[in-house]
Amino acid sequence: MRTRPGIVSNHARGLAMDLSYRWLNQKKLGVRDGRKTSLAFIIKCLQNADHLGIQLVIDYQLQRSWRCDRGTWKPLPSVEQGDWYHLEVEPLLAHNPDIVKARFDAVFGAFPTSPPKPV
């Protein structure tokens, strides 16, 4: 970790990810209403947090965090504002893609395994 030498981050362990909803209009990257769309996704994830193995979410825009042991948002004023979420999941899920896929399919519906063919 940058701020704690000798400590391996949860990102490096494969337990954490950052999800940005940044809209880069000039490059036509991202989703125009990314914050709104992503917040709906995060809410659904947290409604199913036990099933999805979610342990922590940090919402950098609103400087708040959600943890599985309290099940609610709390202010986190010590973090810098940003346009992304930080998510951490339990190791059982993080290290088993088949379980992850099955659980996300159960919550969100099955995702196609290959992209649709052009018409």
N, C-alpha and C positions, 0 to 999 in steps of 0.2 A: 504494500500500500504506500502511496506517495507520502502520506502524513504520518505513517507508522512503520518505519523500516523494520524488516524482519517478520512482519505480519502478512500473511497471504490473504488477499481480499476475497470476498464471496464471489465477485466477478471471476477471478482467476480460478476458483474452485468449481465454477459452472453452476453456482447456486443463485446468481443474481443477473439481472439484465436491466438495461435502460431503454425505455420506449419513448421516442420523441414524436410529437405531433406537429412539428415545425412545418410551416407553409412557406416555401421559397418560390414566390410568384414568378420572378425573373427566370428561374430554371424550370418552372412547372413541375416542381417536386413537392411531394406531400399531399395533404388533403386540405382543401380550402377551409373547412370548418373543423380542423383537426382536433382542437381542444374539446369541442362539443361532442364529436364522434368518439374520441378516445375516452372521455369521461363516462359515457354510456357503457363502453367496454369494461372500464375499470370497475364501475358499480356492479355490473353483472358478475365480473370475476369475484368481487368481494362478497356478493350474495352467495357464492358457491366456493368460498375460500377453503373450507375444510376439504371438500372434494378435489379441488385443484391444487391443494398443498401450498397455498399462499401464506407466507409467514409475515411479510412486511411489504408495505407500499409507501413510498415517499412521493408526494405530489409537490414538486418544486415550485410550480406556479403559485400555489396557495400556501406554501411553506407549512405543510402539515404531514403527519405520518399516521398510518393505520397499521396496527400490529394484531396478530392473531390472538394474543393473550388478553387483549382488551376489546377487540371487535368494534372499535370506533376511531374516529379521527381525533388527533390532538395537535395543537399548534407545535411547530418546529421552527421557531424563528432564527435558529442558529445556522440554517442553510441558505445558500444564495438562491435567488429566484431563477427559474429556468423553464424551458418548454418541454419537459419530459417527466416521466414517472420512473422511479426505481422500484423494481419488484424483486423479492427474494422468495424462493420456493424451498420446500423440504427436500433433502438429499434423495429420498426414495424416488421422487418424481424427476428431479433434475438429471438423474443419471439413468433413467429408463424411458427412452423416447416412445416406446409402445404404450406404457401407462399414461404418459402425457397425452398422446394422441387420443387414446380411448376416453380419457376424462374430459378433454376439451371437446371431443365429438359429442359426448353425453350432454354437455352444457350448451354448446353453441350449434350443434348439428354437424354432420360429417362434412369435412372439407374434401374437395376433389383431390385425387391423388396425382392427376396430371392436368395441365391447363386445357381449357376447352379449345377445340379446333376452330380455326378461323372460318367464317362463313363465306 
